[in-house]
Amino acid sequence: MQRPAALASQMIDDARVRVTRFDFAPGAETGWHRHGLDYVIVALTDCHMTLEEPGGATRSVTIPAGQSYARAAGVEHNVINGGEGPMAFVEVELK
């Protein structure tokens, strides 16, 4: 299935951090990727994410607007907006 791509807007990229805003239309995706750095996500909207994971697993996660979470480098997935409205978050990668 062909999905629209999420829009990634780089905000900061310096010696210490890379900060990127991701905006998703309903059904949009990041595409498969592996995180090379530890990172923090801050939800700007309620984020109803469908996560495709290696091995074919899929799970749904909701992150309320204003909430955040952190993950270690090495995470591999495809993030899809599983909600009915636009979704946005900011990703802060720690160099």
Solvent accessible surface area in square Angstrom, and as a share of the most:
residue,aa,sasa,rsa
1,M,199,0.89
2,Q,173,0.77
3,R,53,0.19
4,P,77,0.48
5,A,87,0.68
6,A,18,0.14
7,L,116,0.58
8,A,57,0.44
9,S,46,0.30
10,Q,109,0.48
11,M,112,0.50
12,I,83,0.42
13,D,73,0.38
14,D,72,0.37
15,A,94,0.73
16,R,191,0.70
17,V,35,0.20
18,R,73,0.27
19,V,16,0.09
20,T,14,0.08
21,R,91,0.33
22,F,32,0.13
23,D,44,0.23
24,F,4,0.01
25,A,54,0.42
26,P,66,0.41
27,G,28,0.27
28,A,1,0.01
29,E,31,0.14
30,T,44,0.26
31,G,22,0.21
32,W,130,0.45
33,H,59,0.26
34,R,156,0.57
35,H,10,0.04
36,G,63,0.61
37,L,49,0.25
38,D,68,0.35
39,Y,4,0.02
40,V,42,0.24
41,I,4,0.02
42,V,52,0.30
43,A,1,0.01
44,L,75,0.37
45,T,48,0.28
46,D,78,0.40
47,C,0,0.00
48,H,84,0.38
49,M,3,0.01
50,T,30,0.17
51,L,13,0.07
52,E,37,0.17
53,E,40,0.18
54,P,75,0.47
55,G,92,0.89
56,G,70,0.67
57,A,54,0.42
58,T,86,0.50
59,R,112,0.41
60,S,96,0.62
61,V,40,0.23
62,T,75,0.44
63,I,23,0.12
64,P,69,0.43
65,A,50,0.39
66,G,59,0.57
67,Q,98,0.44
68,S,66,0.42
69,Y,47,0.18
70,A,65,0.50
71,R,105,0.38
72,A,66,0.51
73,A,49,0.38
74,G,36,0.35
75,V,44,0.26
76,E,54,0.24
77,H,15,0.07
78,N,2,0.01
79,V,8,0.05
80,I,11,0.06
81,N,3,0.02
82,G,48,0.47
83,G,16,0.16
84,E,174,0.78
85,G,33,0.31
86,P,108,0.68
87,M,3,0.01
88,A,3,0.03
89,F,8,0.03
90,V,21,0.12
91,E,15,0.07
92,V,35,0.20
93,E,17,0.08
94,L,85,0.42
95,K,104,0.44
